[in-house]
Amino acid sequence: MKANYGYKDGSGEFYITIDTELCDGCTRCVEACPEKVLEVVENELDPLAEELVARVTDEHRKKIKYSCAPCKPTTGPINLPCVQSCEPGAISHSW
């Protein structure tokens, strides 16, 4: 299952998607994020699952565009720390 966190407004779509089937709850993305956007918790999409998964904190859900902006380069390839640190490839961004 994929969990989408973020919003859409007149300037675009700003989402972080976490594939909860790929996420292994390792916390590398949490450690890599300088803005503390992510946390590892029980899987809210599958309450019976025992494994922990990453998610966007409640504080950052409505402001992904601004919270993630410091990591988004103005030119060149987009190599976001959270995506780079996720070995299973569970995290993606809308931009």
C-alpha positions in Angstrom: 0.0 0.0 0.0 1.1 3.5 -0.6 0.6 6.4 1.8 0.5 9.9 0.3 1.2 12.8 2.6 0.9 16.4 1.5 -1.4 18.6 -0.5 -2.4 20.2 -3.8 -2.8 23.9 -4.3 -2.8 26.5 -7.1 1.0 26.2 -7.4 1.2 22.5 -7.8 1.2 19.1 -6.0 3.4 18.6 -3.0 3.4 15.0 -1.8 5.7 12.5 -0.2 4.7 8.9 -1.0 5.8 6.0 1.2 5.2 2.5 0.0 4.4 0.7 3.2 5.0 -2.7 1.7 8.7 -1.7 0.9 9.4 0.3 4.1 11.2 -1.7 6.7 11.0 0.8 9.5 14.8 1.2 9.6 14.7 4.9 10.6 17.5 5.9 8.1 15.1 8.4 6.4 14.3 10.0 9.8 18.0 10.4 10.5 18.7 11.8 7.1 16.0 14.5 7.1 17.4 17.8 8.4 13.9 19.2 8.8 12.6 16.3 10.9 9.7 15.7 8.5 9.6 11.9 8.9 8.9 9.6 11.8 8.6 5.8 12.2 5.4 4.5 13.8 2.9 1.7 13.6 1.4 1.2 10.2 -1.8 3.2 10.2 -2.8 1.6 6.9 -2.5 -1.9 8.3 -3.2 -1.9 12.0 -2.6 -5.6 12.3 1.0 -5.3 10.9 3.7 -5.7 13.5 6.3 -3.8 11.5 6.9 -0.1 11.9 6.9 2.2 8.9 7.9 5.8 8.1 5.3 8.5 7.8 5.3 12.3 7.6 4.7 13.9 11.0 1.4 15.6 11.6 3.3 18.9 12.0 4.6 18.8 8.4 1.7 17.3 6.4 0.2 20.6 5.4 3.5 22.3 4.6 5.5 19.7 2.7 6.4 22.4 0.0 8.1 24.5 2.6 9.4 21.8 4.9 11.2 19.9 2.1 12.3 23.1 0.2 15.8 23.3 1.9 16.7 19.9 0.4 15.4 20.6 -3.1 18.2 21.9 -5.4 17.4 24.8 -7.7 19.3 23.2 -10.6 20.6 19.7 -11.4 19.3 16.4 -10.3 17.0 16.1 -7.3 18.8 13.9 -4.8 16.7 14.3 -1.6 18.4 12.9 1.6 15.3 10.9 2.6 15.0 9.2 -0.8 18.8 8.6 -1.0 18.9 7.0 2.4 16.0 4.6 1.8 17.6 1.4 0.6 14.4 -0.4 -0.2 13.2 2.6 -2.3 10.0 3.2 -0.4 10.0 7.0 -0.4 9.3 9.3 -3.4 8.4 13.0 -3.8 6.0 14.5 -6.2 8.6 16.9 -7.7 
